[in-house]
Amino acid sequence: MTNNMQVANTILDQLGGGRFAAMTGAKCFAAIESGVRFKLPAKAGWIKDGINMVTVRLTPSDTYTVEYGRLWGTKYTVIATSENVYCDTLQADFCDATGLFTSL
């Protein structure tokens, strides 16, 4: 397993793993350099600001930078960015930005 896959799997575990995907409808997970990117349901009216793409990157300071965006056709718009997010606050940051819960 490559380092990028290990980082992506660790981030997904910290978000809640399979329960996270089931609760949020997240799909199309992709390991990127030092992080993970995934899509949220595009036409879900309950997601804040139409966010349908999330990128989580591990920084050298062992925190995360989380980018929330909207992908429509070929146009990508950054809606919000959270920096210096610790692993224990990753779920809360996701909930605040999207309005989706990661667990029951």
C-alpha positions, -999 to 999 in steps of 0.1 A, spaced: 0 0 0 14 34 -9 18 62 15 -10 82 -2 -34 53 3 -24 50 40 -30 87 46 -64 85 28 -75 55 47 -64 71 80 -84 102 72 -115 82 63 -112 62 95 -110 95 115 -141 107 97 -160 76 107 -152 50 80 -181 31 65 -206 48 89 -194 81 75 -201 71 40 -235 57 49 -246 87 69 -234 114 44 -238 96 10 -202 103 3 -188 84 -27 -160 84 -53 -133 84 -28 -98 91 -43 -64 91 -26 -45 122 -35 -11 134 -25 -12 136 13 -50 133 15 -83 122 2 -110 137 -20 -146 126 -22 -180 137 -36 -212 143 -17 -247 140 -33 -249 167 -59 -286 175 -56 -290 171 -19 -309 202 -7 -299 196 29 -262 202 23 -251 238 31 -242 261 3 -245 233 -23 -212 217 -12 -206 185 -32 -168 180 -32 -145 178 -2 -107 176 -1 -88 168 31 -50 172 30 -25 164 57 -1 193 64 35 191 77 23 203 111 2 170 114 -31 189 111 -55 190 82 -66 215 56 -101 208 45 -115 224 13 -153 224 7 -164 231 -28 -190 228 -55 -184 210 -88 -209 218 -115 -200 205 -149 -164 216 -154 -166 246 -130 -152 241 -95 -159 268 -69 -143 268 -34 -170 274 -8 -150 273 24 -116 262 36 -107 251 72 -70 251 82 -52 236 112 -79 211 118 -69 184 143 -79 148 139 -102 149 169 -121 179 154 -123 167 118 -158 153 122 -171 185 139 -155 207 112 -172 186 85 -206 188 103 -203 226 107 -193 232 71 -219 208 54 -247 204 79 -244 167 76 -239 144 106 -212 117 105 -227 94 131 -260 88 150 
